[in-house]
Amino acid sequence: MKLDDKQRSRLSCIILICVFAVFLLAFVVGTILSEDRDFSEMENRTLAQKPEISKEAVSSGKLDDDFEEYYSDQIFLKDALMAMKTTCDYAVGKTCQNGVFFGSDGYMLQQYIEDTENVEANISYLNDFAKKLDVDVDLLLVPNSIAVNSDKLPIGAFTDDQLETVSLIENSLDENIAFFNPYEILCELEQAYYRTDHHWTAAAAKTTIEQWLLSAGFQLKDIDYSYNQTENFYGSLYSKAPAAFVKPDTFDYYENPTLNVTVEYVSESSRSDSLIDESYLDKKDKYSSLLGGNFSQIKITSECESDEKLLLLKDSYANAVVPILANYFSEIYIIDLRYFHFESVSKLVEEQGIDRVLMLYNVDFINEDKNFVWLE
């Protein structure tokens, strides 16, 4: 029987509805039958679990919100769907996803929007802290990839200039703080940052911290570091904008195999004899192999030929320089203000006989973080 135009149109609509219904049903069934995940390596966070039904949750409306969050986190093939969406958006010319630009040479670059008020507030906390101390205080401020690799940004990319923030910070620092800006050093390196992650590479971290050591009056030691690499590294920027066309990085780190160290995780009451947690090298978050991630307070004791003690105030960028610093300081006290809310940092400097304070932060961190207030 030959169909007329009206019948063909109706049949086409029926087929489309059936395909959509089957597709939707497959995801509903898949979500129900698949085992709930506790943690997403892609997003590096704990996922919502099935909420408990209670009279209070129903009456308050919280149950609806909890189930919405639960199904959003546990939807069938979520990671694949995210990658498919990003790939399709890129194919039609969208070069920025979730604040991440797809640049040339495979680089993913985090968009930067300056928060002048927050930057000035954070620098005032650092200045007030430095004024309380009678030891040398340095600020090593690391620009991010979007500053060093600005030539790789796609045409028309909207982002603020990090170098203006660097100038603002330098001009706002108290005279008690020595400023070290590694921008020129990083620009000279072949690859200073991972392509899919917001952190710097091992070469960038090692080169920068050794130049800081020289500027601080140290003589560099002739150390035979081991250079280690792990393939298939998809970093934090990939997690924000996963796409099928993105190629993985090679994660790398330096280590002195002859240096004996004791790493004490103070709040966790645990210890290690290594600066590297190799269990993370088999996971997506390979950068956390450095010190095992971020903790409120760490004390590192090393058998190096030095009596100096260092306080390292830091973000995650500093984790990559600790394997180098451990060769120059007998004790390193590491404080991460995102988690250290227990006692006075200046008091710790006095009680532990700290000889020098190094504040190592990346520009984006000082621009966004709200935890410098804990220095007071």
C-alpha positions as CSV (number, residue, x, y, z in Angstrom):
1,M,0.0,0.0,0.0
2,K,1.4,3.4,-1.0
3,L,1.4,6.0,1.8
4,D,0.5,9.6,1.1
5,D,2.5,12.5,2.6
6,K,0.3,12.8,5.7
7,Q,0.7,9.1,6.5
8,R,4.5,9.2,6.0
9,S,4.8,12.2,8.3
10,R,2.8,10.5,10.9
11,L,4.8,7.3,10.6
12,S,8.1,9.3,10.9
13,C,6.8,10.9,14.1
14,I,5.8,7.5,15.5
15,I,9.3,6.0,14.7
16,L,11.0,9.0,16.3
17,I,8.9,8.8,19.4
18,C,9.6,5.0,19.7
19,V,13.3,5.5,19.2
20,F,13.3,8.2,21.9
21,A,11.2,6.0,24.2
22,V,13.6,3.1,23.8
23,F,16.6,5.3,24.4
24,L,15.0,6.8,27.5
25,L,13.9,3.4,28.8
26,A,17.4,2.0,28.3
27,F,18.9,4.7,30.5
28,V,16.2,4.3,33.1
29,V,16.7,0.5,33.3
30,G,20.5,0.9,33.1
31,T,20.5,3.3,36.0
32,I,18.3,1.1,38.1
33,L,20.2,-2.1,37.4
34,S,23.7,-0.7,37.5
35,E,25.5,-0.7,40.8
36,D,25.8,2.7,42.5
37,R,29.2,4.2,42.5
38,D,30.6,5.7,45.7
39,F,33.3,7.9,44.0
40,S,33.8,9.3,40.5
41,E,37.4,9.3,39.4
42,M,36.4,11.5,36.4
43,E,35.0,14.2,38.7
44,N,37.3,13.4,41.6
45,R,34.5,13.6,44.1
46,T,32.2,11.5,46.2
47,L,28.8,10.8,44.5
48,A,25.4,11.1,46.1
49,Q,23.9,7.8,47.4
50,K,20.2,6.7,47.4
51,P,18.5,8.9,50.0
52,E,16.6,7.5,53.0
53,I,12.8,8.1,52.9
54,S,11.5,9.7,56.0
55,K,8.4,11.7,57.0
56,E,10.5,14.8,57.6
57,A,12.3,14.5,54.2
58,V,9.0,14.2,52.4
59,S,7.2,17.0,54.2
60,S,10.2,19.4,53.8
61,G,10.6,18.7,50.1
62,K,14.2,17.7,50.7
63,L,13.5,14.1,49.4
64,D,12.8,15.5,45.9
65,D,16.1,17.4,45.9
66,D,18.0,14.4,47.3
67,F,16.6,12.0,44.6
68,E,17.4,14.6,41.9
69,E,21.0,14.8,43.0
70,Y,21.2,11.0,43.4
71,Y,19.9,10.2,39.8
72,S,22.1,13.0,38.4
73,D,25.2,11.4,39.9
74,Q,24.3,7.8,39.3
75,I,22.8,8.1,35.8
76,F,23.8,5.2,33.5
77,L,26.9,5.9,31.4
78,K,27.2,9.5,32.8
79,D,30.9,9.9,32.0
80,A,30.4,8.8,28.4
81,L,27.4,11.1,28.0
82,M,29.5,14.1,29.3
83,A,32.3,13.3,26.8
84,M,29.8,12.9,24.0
85,K,28.2,16.3,24.7
86,T,31.6,18.1,25.0
87,T,32.7,16.5,21.7
88,C,29.5,17.5,19.9
89,D,29.7,21.1,21.2
90,Y,33.4,21.4,20.1
91,A,32.4,20.0,16.6
92,V,30.0,23.0,16.1
93,G,32.6,25.5,17.2
94,K,32.2,25.8,21.0
95,T,35.8,26.2,22.2
96,C,35.1,26.8,25.9
97,Q,33.4,24.3,28.2
98,N,32.8,24.8,31.9
99,G,35.5,27.5,32.0
100,V,38.0,25.4,30.1
101,F,39.3,26.5,26.7
102,F,40.4,24.0,24.1
103,G,43.6,25.5,22.8
104,S,46.2,24.6,20.2
105,D,48.7,21.7,20.6
106,G,46.2,19.8,22.7
107,Y,46.3,22.2,25.6
108,M,43.3,22.8,27.8
109,L,43.4,26.2,29.6
110,Q,41.4,27.3,32.6
111,Q,39.6,30.6,32.1
112,Y,40.8,33.4,34.5
113,I,38.6,36.1,35.8
114,E,40.3,38.4,38.3
115,D,38.6,39.0,41.7
116,T,40.5,42.1,42.7
117,E,38.8,42.4,46.0
118,N,39.6,38.9,47.1
119,V,43.2,39.1,45.9
120,E,43.7,42.3,47.9
121,A,42.1,40.7,51.0
122,N,44.3,37.6,50.7
123,I,47.5,39.7,50.3
124,S,46.6,41.7,53.4
125,Y,46.3,38.4,55.4
126,L,49.8,37.4,54.1
127,N,51.2,40.8,55.0
128,D,49.8,40.8,58.5
129,F,51.2,37.3,59.0
130,A,54.7,38.2,57.8
131,K,54.8,41.2,60.2
132,K,54.4,38.9,63.2
133,L,57.6,36.9,62.3
134,D,61.3,37.4,62.9
135,V,62.4,35.0,60.1
136,D,62.8,35.3,56.3
137,V,59.5,35.1,54.5
138,D,59.2,34.5,50.7
139,L,56.2,34.4,48.4
140,L,56.8,32.2,45.3
141,L,53.8,33.1,43.0
142,V,53.3,30.7,40.1
143,P,51.3,32.0,37.1
144,N,49.0,29.4,35.5
145,S,49.1,27.9,32.1
146,I,46.7,30.5,30.7
147,A,49.4,33.1,31.3
148,V,52.5,31.2,30.2
149,N,50.7,29.5,27.3
150,S,48.4,32.4,26.3
151,D,49.5,32.0,22.6
152,K,47.7,28.7,22.6
153,L,44.3,30.2,23.4
154,P,41.6,29.9,20.7
155,I,40.6,33.0,18.8
156,G,38.1,35.1,20.6
157,A,38.8,33.6,24.0
158,F,37.7,35.9,26.8
159,T,39.9,35.9,29.9
160,D,41.6,38.4,32.2
161,D,45.4,38.9,32.1
162,Q,47.1,37.1,35.0
163,L,50.2,39.2,34.7
164,E,48.2,42.2,35.8
165,T,47.2,40.2,39.0
166,V,50.9,39.3,39.5
167,S,51.8,43.0,39.3
168,L,49.0,43.9,41.7
169,I,50.2,41.3,44.2
170,E,53.9,42.3,43.9
171,N,53.1,46.0,44.5
172,S,50.8,45.2,47.5
173,L,53.3,43.0,49.4
174,D,54.8,44.1,52.7
175,E,58.5,44.8,52.7
176,N,59.0,41.8,55.0
177,I,58.1,39.5,52.1
178,A,60.6,38.6,49.4
179,F,58.8,38.1,46.1
180,F,59.8,35.5,43.5
181,N,58.1,35.4,40.1
182,P,59.0,32.4,37.9
183,Y,57.1,33.6,34.8
184,E,60.2,34.1,32.6
185,I,61.6,30.7,33.8
186,L,58.4,28.9,32.9
187,C,58.2,30.5,29.5
188,E,61.6,29.1,28.6
189,L,60.6,25.5,29.3
190,E,59.4,23.1,26.6
191,Q,56.4,22.1,28.6
192,A,55.8,23.8,31.9
193,Y,52.2,22.6,32.4
194,Y,50.3,19.4,31.8
195,R,47.9,19.7,28.8
196,T,44.9,18.2,30.6
197,D,45.6,19.3,34.1
198,H,45.9,22.7,35.9
199,H,49.2,21.8,37.6
200,W,52.8,22.3,36.4
201,T,55.1,19.5,35.3
202,A,57.9,18.0,37.3
203,A,60.5,19.9,35.2
204,A,58.7,23.2,35.8
205,A,58.5,22.6,39.6
206,K,62.1,21.5,39.9
207,T,63.6,24.3,37.8
208,T,61.6,26.9,39.6
209,I,62.3,25.8,43.2
210,E,66.0,25.4,42.4
211,Q,66.1,29.0,41.1
212,W,64.3,30.1,44.3
213,L,66.9,28.3,46.4
214,L,69.7,30.1,44.6
215,S,67.9,33.5,45.1
216,A,67.5,32.6,48.8
217,G,71.3,32.1,49.2
218,F,71.4,28.3,49.0
219,Q,74.1,26.4,47.0
220,L,72.5,23.7,44.8
221,K,73.5,20.2,45.6
222,D,74.7,17.6,43.0
223,I,71.9,15.1,43.5
224,D,71.2,12.2,41.2
225,Y,67.4,12.4,41.1
226,S,65.4,9.6,39.6
227,Y,62.9,10.8,37.0
228,N,59.7,8.8,36.9
229,Q,56.9,8.8,34.3
230,T,53.4,7.3,34.2
231,E,51.3,7.2,31.0
232,N,47.6,7.8,30.4
233,F,47.2,10.9,32.7
234,Y,43.9,12.7,32.3
235,G,43.9,15.7,34.7
236,S,41.5,18.0,36.4
237,L,40.7,20.1,33.3
238,Y,39.7,17.0,31.4
239,S,37.3,16.2,34.2
240,K,35.6,19.6,33.7
241,A,35.5,19.2,29.9
242,P,35.9,15.6,28.9
243,A,36.1,15.0,25.1
244,A,36.9,12.0,22.9
245,F,39.5,13.9,20.9
246,V,41.6,14.9,24.0
247,K,44.9,12.9,24.3
248,P,46.3,12.0,27.7
249,D,49.4,13.4,29.4
250,T,52.4,11.7,30.8
251,F,52.6,12.3,34.5
252,D,56.1,12.8,35.9
253,Y,57.9,13.4,39.2
254,Y,61.4,13.6,40.6
255,E,62.7,11.7,43.6
256,N,66.0,11.3,45.5
257,P,66.1,7.5,46.1
258,T,69.1,7.8,48.5
259,L,67.4,10.3,50.9
260,N,65.8,8.9,54.0
261,V,62.6,10.8,55.0
262,T,59.8,10.4,57.5
263,V,56.5,11.9,56.5
264,E,54.1,12.5,59.4
265,Y,50.5,13.3,58.6
266,V,49.7,15.1,61.9
267,S,45.9,15.2,62.0
268,E,45.6,11.6,60.5
269,S,48.2,10.3,63.1
270,S,49.9,8.3,60.3
271,R,53.4,8.1,58.9
272,S,55.2,7.1,55.7
273,D,58.8,6.7,54.7
274,S,58.2,8.0,51.2
275,L,57.2,11.4,49.6
276,I,55.3,9.4,46.9
277,D,52.2,7.4,47.3
278,E,52.4,5.1,44.4
279,S,48.9,3.8,44.8
280,Y,47.6,6.9,43.0
281,L,49.7,6.1,39.9
282,D,47.2,3.5,38.9
283,K,44.3,5.9,39.3
284,K,43.0,8.9,37.3
285,D,44.2,11.4,40.0
286,K,47.9,10.7,39.5
287,Y,48.9,14.1,40.8
288,S,47.8,13.0,44.3
289,S,50.7,10.5,44.3
290,L,52.8,13.6,45.4
291,L,52.5,13.4,49.3
292,G,49.3,11.4,48.9
293,G,47.3,14.5,48.2
294,N,46.5,17.6,50.3
295,F,46.4,17.5,54.1
296,S,46.0,20.1,56.8
297,Q,49.5,19.6,58.3
298,I,52.5,17.5,57.4
299,K,55.9,17.3,59.0
300,I,58.7,16.0,56.9
301,T,62.0,15.0,58.6
302,S,64.9,14.2,56.2
303,E,68.4,13.0,56.8
304,C,70.0,15.7,54.7
305,E,73.1,17.7,55.6
306,S,71.2,20.7,57.0
307,D,69.9,22.1,60.3
308,E,67.5,24.5,58.8
309,K,63.7,24.2,59.3
310,L,61.2,25.4,56.7
311,L,57.5,26.3,57.0
312,L,55.8,25.8,53.7
313,L,52.4,27.5,53.3
314,K,50.9,26.1,50.1
315,D,48.4,24.9,47.6
316,S,48.7,21.7,45.6
317,Y,51.3,23.3,43.3
318,A,53.8,23.0,46.2
319,N,53.4,19.2,46.4
320,A,55.7,18.9,43.3
321,V,58.6,20.8,44.9
322,V,58.7,19.0,48.2
323,P,60.9,16.1,46.8
324,I,63.5,18.8,46.0
325,L,63.1,20.9,49.2
326,A,63.6,17.8,51.4
327,N,67.2,17.7,50.3
328,Y,67.8,21.2,51.7
329,F,65.9,21.3,55.0
330,S,66.1,18.9,57.9
331,E,62.5,19.6,58.8
332,I,59.7,20.9,56.7
333,Y,56.4,21.8,58.2
334,I,53.6,22.0,55.6
335,I,50.4,23.9,56.2
336,D,47.4,23.9,53.8
337,L,45.0,26.6,55.0
338,R,42.1,25.0,53.3
339,Y,42.1,22.4,56.1
340,F,44.3,23.9,58.9
341,H,41.9,25.7,61.2
342,F,43.2,24.5,64.6
343,E,45.9,26.9,65.9
344,S,48.0,29.9,65.2
345,V,50.5,29.5,62.4
346,S,52.8,32.2,63.7
347,K,52.8,30.4,67.0
348,L,53.9,27.2,65.3
349,V,56.8,29.2,63.7
350,E,58.0,30.2,67.1
351,E,57.5,26.9,68.9
352,Q,59.2,24.8,66.2
353,G,62.1,27.1,65.7
354,I,61.4,27.7,62.0
355,D,64.2,29.4,60.2
356,R,62.4,30.4,57.0
357,V,58.8,30.6,55.7
358,L,58.0,29.9,52.0
359,M,54.5,30.7,50.8
360,L,54.0,28.9,47.5
361,Y,50.8,29.6,45.7
362,N,49.5,29.7,42.1
363,V,47.8,32.9,40.9
364,D,44.4,31.3,40.4
365,F,44.5,30.1,44.0
366,I,45.1,33.5,45.5
367,N,42.5,34.9,43.2
368,E,39.7,32.5,44.4
369,D,40.6,30.9,47.8
370,K,38.8,32.2,50.9
371,N,40.9,30.5,53.6
372,F,43.8,32.9,54.1
373,V,41.8,34.4,56.9
374,W,42.9,31.4,59.0
375,L,46.4,33.1,59.2
376,E,45.0,35.6,61.7
